[in-house]
Amino acid sequence: MKSNHCQEDLQASDAGLMPVPTLITHRAMTATDDINRQARQIALQSMPPVLLQQNDAIQYRSKGHLLIIGPEDQSRLAAAQVKGLSSITLLALGDISSQEDEHLERAMASAPDAPCLYLPLISLDGWLGEFTLLLKAPDGQEFNPAEPLIRQQGFDLVLDLTPQGVIEQELTPPGYYHIAPDSTHLHEALDELSGMVGEFEKPQYIQVNHDICAHSTRGKIGCTRCLDVCPADAISHHNETFDHDYQIEINTHLCHGAGSCATACPTGALSFMTPAPATHLEHLRRLLDNYHAAGGEGAVLLIHSEIAAPDMNTLPGQILPIALEEAAGIGAELWLSLLAQGATLVAIQVDSDTPPSLRTLLQKETALVGQLLRALGHPAARISLVEADTLTAQLPELIDQLSHWQNLPASETFAYSGKRQTLNEALDRLYQQGQGSDDPVSLPVGSPYGQVLINESACTLCMSCVAVCPTQALRGGTAEQPQLAFMEGDCVQCGLCERSCPEQVITLEPRFLPATGDRCEVSVLKQEDPFHCVSCGKAFATSSTITHIMKKLEAHPYFQGDAVKRLQMCEDCRVKDSYRELVMDPEAQLRL
């Protein structure tokens, strides 16, 4: 029988037919894909929606005053098609598109009552209901035309028909429409503008926890990741604070919820309000669990923007779509947590409409996480960036490439406990699943992982670095046991310690330690015996600190003669000694 089957297979192959074993394999694969599709449908249908609470919704109000910027002929033709607005003002910017008489006559007869401004543009900024336009008056002064024309400080809506656009952000403000005059989408924009009167709202997407922000402290600037990646230019910093340190601020009216700032932030200081990261992780874990419980295998999570949903009928059944405001809405700590939960692959989809800054961020983040995965003994491809145009080819290739990593048992579930702690927990689980090396891996400069190095002989244990560390990666000891300790797993390489060190003995080394025991255990960088007060015997500093201070103040008149002993006293004894001197010699304070 065995020989006959082999002969039949050979004959079938010669005849151009599919051999029996291949048929069986194909049928098995088809059956598996059908089961996966059913499991996907069950999992998606069983998931409750992520509710967006509107308690902190951002309000906009439009009275319907529209500003159209562009060549006058195109602006007038567009203005004639907008209905139901309170006013339309034109700003002539750019050359007339056609000099033909018929075209010009038709254009100039359109919107004859709309005032047209011919002054040079200085600036335009704002958002729905509050666009401020500044022009250059003939006398050279700034001029706001909204005040005399519509009796309010700004315009409510802007239609920009210039080729490049006056507002250059990748994600432009609500109420601003940049459309080419010959675009097929112009009529859609004009119809939408006609209804833009009234009150509107959107969620307040992002919140800032300044307590763990690594941007600035004590006059020093550290991390600037969020400032570097926002495609809407909604993030800025200011020093109008109590201590005049710079502080990150989000213009909630400009924020689109793209999530690049939250993804780039290494400490979790910037995070989504709705849904919160903990809620999002729980939601996605439940999706994976429901898929596996329904018999699905080899789960692949495909993260995409809401406006670029893939055609699931063309993709394998094991792919679970995750729609976000933008594909950069979740970052490394959630990606890796989902791998630990049993996902084979987390794919992040980008497309032609993805803002360039978001694409660049995702390229850097996935490349960096790929280095971490390789160090943990996993393929870097388990976190991959995929293109919408080639999705149907890319995803099956990745699934085939990662076939040995399908259906791994999920690790024990861990709670979301802040961005950095959650990231470390996920890395620990993946380290246990992989076969990585325990040796450190060098990372590119600017990576939010690494160690702090000190020149031990020059360090005085002044603890300036501990005072500025936003994550407590650097830790001090006690008065009885002065020391500088460090936990690498918490270090985000913000550089605040390096810039704040008065002795300039600190340097940073970006790297990654795969082993949990090395990365998440506290090591002592320097330790000294305590210095005891020469008056009361209390431990209050280190010998190197006192020696350093005495050398710096050796010429100070307040510490001459016997008074030098004050530098060797604790704070209480130093004050008492000063008062004793003043009692004996009241004029001593005049000689300081």
Buried (B, 14 or more C-beta within 10 A) or exposed (E): EEEEEEEEBEEBEEEEEEBEEEEEEEEEEEEBBEBBBBBBBBBBEEBEEBEBEEEEBBEBEBBBBBBBBBBBBBBBBBBBBBEEBEBBBBBBBBEBBEEEEEBBEBBEEBBEEBBBBEBEBEEBBBBBBBBEBBBEBEEEEEBBBBEEBBEEEBBBBBBBBBEEBBBEBBBBBBBBBBBBBEEEEBEEBBEEBBEBBEEBEBBBBBBBBBEBBBBBBEEBBBBBBBBBBBBBBBBBBEEEEEEEBBBBBBBBBBBBBBBBBBBBBBBBBBBBBBBBBBBBBBBBBBBBBBBBEBEBBBBBBBBBBEEBEBEBEEBBBBBBBBBBBBBBBBBBBBBBBBBBBBBBBBBBBBBEEBBEBBBBBBEBBBEBBBBBBBBBBBBBBBBBBBEBEEBEEBBEEBBEBBEEBBEBEBBEBBEBEBBBBBBBBBBBBBBEBBEBEEEBBEBEEBBBBBBBBBEEEEBBBBBBBBBBBBBEBBBBBEBEEBBBBBBBBBBBBBBBBBBBBEBEBBBBBBBBBBBBEBBBEEEEBBBBEBBBBBBEEBBBBBBBBBEBBEEEBEEEEBBEEEBBBBBBBBEEBBEBBBEEBEEEEEEBEEEE
